[in-house]
Amino acid sequence: MTTSPHGPGTTVPRSPDDLYVTPPPWDIGRPQPAFAALAASGAVRGRVLDAGCGTGEHTLLAASLGLDAIGVDLAARALCTAEDKAQKRGLAARFLRHDARELAVLGTEFDTAMDCGLFHVFGGEDRAAYVDGLRAVLRPGGRCFVLCISARERGVWGPMHKVTRHDLDAAFADGWRIDSAEPSAIDITSEPGHVEAWLVAVTRT
């Protein structure tokens, strides 16, 4: 999803489908290595939400582990690709066109949430609404894993908010415990091959 300014401290989606007319650089056709390692370690468990799932690689990663996985995104074109992947791979996963700032209306609970590249799209009130929604749908003790662009990244990435450690502490101050926030990377298909990122693990308290 892409965003544009719309009043102080808010962002609104602008043509999410436009991002998927051709494959965007973050759509690498496989799970991000950081999330693949989490899955291999057993950290991804129970009922799984993939917030901002795009073409579904991380939803399908969870499904491949035999987990009940749901991916949500606003880009209908990306969701169609995700559903096609699921069918071709013989995996049972669900994909919903849904605004991640309104997760509570899903009316269900999850044990694990994954966010690859969505957190840094939001700022201000939108980020607060998104994190509140995550808290609403995660069971107490549930965990959320976030892979987001770090303020260490020097490249230009449109309207994305490059995230500092202070941003993470502020966003997850109420109702959360930050278990870890480690330097990581998001692989991309264009040069230089990756962007600097945070890999964050938080627990719903």
N, C-alpha and C positions, 0 to 999 in steps of 0.2 A: 504494500500500500504506500502511496505517496501522499504528502500533506502540503497544505499551504496555510499561511497565516490567516486567522479569522478572528480578530479581536485579541485583547491582551491575554496571554497565557493559554490560548487554545489553538488547536489545529483541527482541520476537517479534511476528510478524504477527497482527493481530486483524481477522478478517473482511474481507479485501481486497475481496471482491465487493460489500460494503456500500457502498463508495465509489462504485460505478457503477450504483446503482439509478436515480439521476438523474445527468446529466452533472456531474461535479465542476468547480469553477471553473477549474482548470488545463487542462481538456479543451476547447481553444478551436476545435477542428475544422480546424486547420491547423498546420504546424510553428511552433515558437517562432521569432520573428525572428532571434534570435542563431544558431540552428542553420541556418535558411534561408540566412543570410549565409555561414556556414561552407561549406555545400554549394555555394553559388554561387562561392566562392573556390577550389574544388577541394580543400579540406582533407579532405573525406570521401571516402575511396578504398578500393579493395580489397574484402576481405570485411569486412562491418560487423555489429557487435553493438549492439543497442539494449537497454540494461539498464533494466528497469522501464518497458517500452514502452507500458503503458496501452493505449489504443485505436489505437496504431500509427502515428501521424502521422510520426514520425521514421524508423521502419523503412521506411515507404512513400516517404518523401523519398529515402532511399538507393536503394530499388528503382527509383524514377523516373529515377535516374541510370544505370541499367543495372547496378547493383552487386548482389552476392549479400548479402542482408540477412536477419538473424534477430533477432526481437524476443522477449524473455523477460519474463514477469510472473507474479505469483501470482493475479491476479484473472481467473478464467475468463470472467466476464461481459465484461470489457474485451477479452480476446483474441478472443471471438466477434465483437465489434464490429469489431476490427481485421481479422479474416479477411473479414468482409462488405465492408469498405472496399476491401480488396485485390481482391476479386472484381469489385466494381462499377467500380473504376478500371482493371481489366485489368493489374494489377501482380503480379509473381511475388515473394512474400515469405513467409517462414516465421515462425510464431508458436508459442512453446513455453510451457507452464505450468511454470515452474521457479523455484526459490529463488535469487536473485541472490547469496546468501552461499555458494553451492555451484557456482560457475561452472566450476571445473576439471573437474567430472564430465561436462560437455558433450563433452569429448574432441575438441575442435576448436580451431583457432587463427584469430585475426582480425587484420586490419590496422588497423582503426579501431573504437573503442568510443564510443558516445554514451550519456550519462546526463542525462536531463532530469528533475530532481526526485526522484531516488532517493537520492543520496549523503546528503542532509540528513535522510533518514528514519532512518539508522543512527547509532548511537553506540557507543563502547566496543569490546567484542569483536566485535560485529556489523559495525561499520565496518571493523575490521581484517580480518575474514574476507572481506568484500566486496572490499576493495582487493587483498588477496592473490589472490582469484579473478580479478580483472581482470588482474593481472600474469601469472597462469598462462595465460590464454587469448590475451593479446596477443603477437604476435611481437616479438622485439627490434627496436626502431625503430618499432613501432606506436604509434599515438597515441590518447589518450582525451580526450574533451571532456565536461566536467561543467558543468551549469547548476544551481546550487543556491542556496537561500535564504541571504542574507547576514545577518550580525549587524547590518547597517545597518537592516534591516527592523524597523519598530516595531509592526506589526500582530501579532495573535495567530493563530498557525497550529497549534493543537493540539499534538501531541507532536513536531512537527518540531524538529530541532536547528538553530538558526541558526548559520551557519558563519563563523568568523573566519579571517583569513589564517594565524594560528598553527595552526588546525585543519588547514588544507590542507597546510602545511609538514610537520606531524606525520604526516598520513595518507600522504603521498607521499614520505616520506623514504628508503625502502629500495627500490631497484630502479627508481626513477623520476627523471626530470628535469622540473621544473615550467618549462614554456616561457613561460607567461603566466597571470596571474590578474587579470582586469579587472572593474571594476564593470559590471553588466549588469542585466537585468530579466527576470522571467518574466511574460508576459502572462496575465491571468485574465479571466473573463467577468463578475466582480462588481466593485463599487467597491473601490479606486480605479482598477482596470483593470490593475494590475501589482503585483508585489512586488519588492523590492530583491534582487538576486542577484549571485553571482559567475559569470563565464564563465571556466572554467579549462581550459587545454590542457597535458597532460602527455605525456611520451614514455617508453615502456618501454625501459630501458637494458639 
